[in-house]
C-alpha cells in the first residue's frame, strides 16, 4: 500500500515567517520530495504554506474550496494558492468531505475552530475504519496535552488512541507514513474491492 497524497489541515491565519506557516511549508516540501501530492483547502495560512512548499520542489498540488455567500468569517480561495488541480464544493461540509476523500493521509497543524472540526472528522473516520484507516498525523508537541485531556475528560475508547501519531519534525512525518505503509502492505485485504463512495474514506 502506497500513500500517494496527504491532506493538510491548519489555521487559515499566518504569513511567511510565522512558525506554524514555516513548519507547514517545510513539511509539504519534504513530502512533495517523496512524490506525494499535497492537498489543502485552497486558502491562506497553512493551506498556502502547503502549496508553496510543494511548489518549491516541483511537487503536485490539489486544492478544494467553496465560495460562501453568507459565511463572512470564512477565508476561502485565494489567488496565491494556485494548484495543479482544483475542486469547488457547495459548502463547508462538502469541502471537508472532499479533503478527507482526496488524502491518503492527513496532517493537522495548529489552528482554530475550523481546524478542530476537520481534525475531529478525520479522527472519527479513522476510528470507524481502524486497521484500514488513513494515517492521522498531528504536528506539534502541544497535541500531547490536548489528546491527554480528551482521554481524561471524554469517553474515548482505547482503540481511538491508536489511530493517530504525534510528531514534531518533517522527517518524523515521513517516517510515520512509511511505517503505516509497511503495516498496510502486510495486512490481510479482501479479494473483493470496495466500489461505493464510502471507499474513499479508508485504505484497502
C-alpha positions as CSV (number, residue, x, y, z in Angstrom):
1,X,0.0,0.0,0.0
2,X,1.4,3.4,-1.0
3,X,0.3,6.7,0.5
4,X,0.2,8.9,-2.6
5,X,-1.5,12.1,-1.3
6,X,-1.5,14.0,2.0
7,X,-4.2,16.5,3.1
8,X,-3.1,19.4,5.2
9,X,-5.3,21.0,7.8
10,X,-4.4,24.0,9.9
11,X,-5.0,27.7,10.6
12,X,-6.0,30.0,7.7
13,X,-4.1,32.7,9.6
14,X,-0.4,33.3,9.4
15,X,2.2,34.6,7.0
16,X,5.6,33.7,5.8
17,X,8.0,33.8,8.7
18,X,5.4,32.6,11.2
19,X,6.3,29.4,13.0
20,X,3.1,27.5,12.0
21,X,3.4,28.7,8.4
22,X,7.0,27.8,8.0
23,X,6.6,24.4,9.6
24,X,3.7,23.5,7.3
25,X,5.7,24.7,4.3
26,X,8.7,22.6,5.2
27,X,6.6,19.5,5.8
28,X,4.9,20.0,2.4
29,X,8.2,20.3,0.6
30,X,9.6,17.3,2.4
31,X,6.5,15.2,1.5
32,X,6.4,16.5,-2.1
33,X,10.0,15.5,-2.5
34,X,8.9,11.9,-1.9
35,X,6.5,12.3,-4.9
36,X,3.4,12.6,-2.8
37,X,0.6,15.0,-3.8
38,X,-0.1,17.8,-1.4
39,X,-3.8,18.6,-0.8
40,X,-5.3,21.6,1.0
41,X,-8.3,23.9,1.2
42,X,-7.0,26.5,-1.2
43,X,-6.9,29.3,1.2
44,X,-4.3,31.3,3.2
45,X,-2.2,30.3,6.2
46,X,-1.3,26.6,6.5
47,X,-3.1,25.9,3.2
48,X,-1.0,28.4,1.2
49,X,2.2,27.2,3.0
50,X,1.4,23.6,1.9
51,X,1.1,24.6,-1.7
52,X,4.2,26.9,-1.7
53,X,6.3,24.2,0.0
54,X,5.3,21.6,-2.6
55,X,5.9,24.1,-5.5
56,X,9.4,24.7,-4.3
57,X,10.4,21.2,-5.1
58,X,8.3,20.7,-8.2
59,X,5.6,18.7,-6.3
60,X,2.0,18.2,-7.3
61,X,-0.8,20.1,-5.5
62,X,-4.6,19.9,-5.3
63,X,-7.0,22.3,-3.6
64,X,-10.6,22.2,-2.5
65,X,-12.6,25.4,-1.9
66,X,-16.0,26.9,-1.9
67,X,-17.3,30.4,-2.3
68,X,-19.5,31.3,0.6
69,X,-22.2,33.9,0.3
70,X,-23.2,34.2,3.9
71,X,-20.2,32.8,5.9
72,X,-18.5,36.2,6.2
73,X,-15.8,35.0,8.6
74,X,-14.7,32.2,6.3
75,X,-11.4,32.6,4.5
76,X,-11.9,30.9,1.2
77,X,-9.9,30.6,-2.0
78,X,-7.1,33.0,-2.7
79,X,-5.3,33.6,-6.0
80,X,-1.9,33.0,-4.5
81,X,-2.8,29.4,-3.7
82,X,-2.7,28.2,-7.3
83,X,-2.6,24.4,-7.6
84,X,-2.3,21.8,-10.4
85,X,-5.8,20.7,-9.8
86,X,-8.8,22.4,-8.0
87,X,-12.2,21.4,-6.9
88,X,-15.1,23.6,-5.9
89,X,-17.7,22.3,-3.5
90,X,-21.1,23.8,-2.5
91,X,-20.4,24.4,1.2
92,X,-18.0,23.9,4.1
93,X,-19.2,20.4,5.0
94,X,-18.8,19.1,1.5
95,X,-15.4,20.8,1.2
96,X,-14.2,19.0,4.3
97,X,-15.6,15.7,3.0
98,X,-13.7,16.2,-0.3
99,X,-10.5,16.9,1.5
100,X,-10.9,13.7,3.5
101,X,-11.6,11.7,0.4
102,X,-8.6,13.1,-1.6
103,X,-6.0,12.5,1.0
104,X,-4.5,9.0,1.7
105,X,-3.2,10.5,4.9
106,X,-3.9,13.6,7.0
107,X,-1.7,16.0,8.8
108,X,-3.1,18.6,11.3
109,X,-1.3,21.7,12.3
110,X,-2.3,24.3,14.9
111,X,-5.5,26.1,14.1
112,X,-8.8,27.4,15.3
113,X,-12.4,26.1,15.3
114,X,-12.3,25.2,11.6
115,X,-9.2,23.0,12.2
116,X,-10.8,21.5,15.2
117,X,-13.8,20.4,13.1
118,X,-11.5,18.9,10.4
119,X,-9.4,17.1,13.0
120,X,-12.5,15.7,14.7
121,X,-13.9,14.4,11.5
122,X,-10.6,12.8,10.5
123,X,-10.2,11.2,13.9
124,X,-13.8,9.9,13.9
125,X,-13.4,8.4,10.4
126,X,-10.1,6.8,11.4
127,X,-11.7,5.2,14.4
128,X,-14.6,3.8,12.2
129,X,-12.1,2.2,9.7
130,X,-9.4,1.2,12.2
131,X,-6.7,-1.1,10.7
132,X,-7.6,0.3,7.2
133,X,-7.8,3.9,8.3
134,X,-5.9,6.7,6.7
135,X,-2.9,7.8,8.8
136,X,-3.8,10.8,11.0
137,X,-0.7,12.8,11.9
138,X,-0.8,15.6,14.5
139,X,2.0,18.1,14.1
140,X,3.4,19.8,17.2
141,X,4.1,18.8,20.9
142,X,1.0,20.7,22.1
143,X,-1.1,17.8,20.8
144,X,0.2,15.6,23.6
145,X,-1.6,17.7,26.2
146,X,-4.8,18.0,24.1
147,X,-5.1,14.3,23.5
148,X,-4.4,13.5,27.1
149,X,-7.2,15.9,28.1
150,X,-9.5,14.2,25.7
151,X,-8.7,10.8,27.2
152,X,-9.1,12.1,30.7
153,X,-12.4,14.1,30.3
154,X,-14.3,12.5,27.5
155,X,-15.5,8.9,26.7
156,X,-12.6,8.0,24.4
157,X,-12.4,4.3,23.5
158,X,-9.0,2.6,23.9
159,X,-8.7,2.0,20.1
160,X,-9.2,5.6,19.4
161,X,-5.8,6.4,20.8
162,X,-4.2,4.1,18.3
163,X,-5.2,5.8,15.1
164,X,-3.1,9.0,15.4
165,X,0.6,9.8,15.6
166,X,2.1,13.0,17.2
167,X,5.2,14.3,15.6
168,X,7.3,17.5,15.6
169,X,9.6,17.3,12.6
170,X,9.2,16.8,8.8
171,X,11.3,13.7,9.0
172,X,9.0,12.2,11.6
173,X,6.1,12.8,9.3
174,X,7.7,10.8,6.5
175,X,8.7,8.1,9.0
176,X,5.1,7.8,10.3
177,X,3.7,7.5,6.8
178,X,6.3,4.9,5.7
179,X,5.7,2.8,8.9
180,X,2.0,2.8,8.1
181,X,2.6,1.8,4.5
182,X,4.6,-1.1,5.8
183,X,1.8,-2.2,8.2
184,X,-0.8,-2.0,5.4
185,X,1.3,-3.9,3.0
186,X,1.5,-6.8,5.4
187,X,-2.2,-6.7,6.5
188,X,-4.9,-9.0,5.1
189,X,-7.0,-7.5,2.4
190,X,-10.3,-8.8,0.9
191,X,-10.1,-10.0,-2.6
192,X,-13.3,-8.1,-3.4
193,X,-12.6,-4.4,-3.9
194,X,-14.8,-1.8,-2.4
195,X,-16.8,0.0,-5.1
196,X,-19.0,2.6,-3.3
197,X,-18.4,6.2,-2.3
198,X,-17.7,5.1,1.3
199,X,-14.4,3.5,0.0
200,X,-12.9,6.9,-0.4
201,X,-12.6,7.3,3.3
202,X,-10.4,4.4,4.1
203,X,-7.4,2.5,2.6
204,X,-7.9,-1.0,1.1
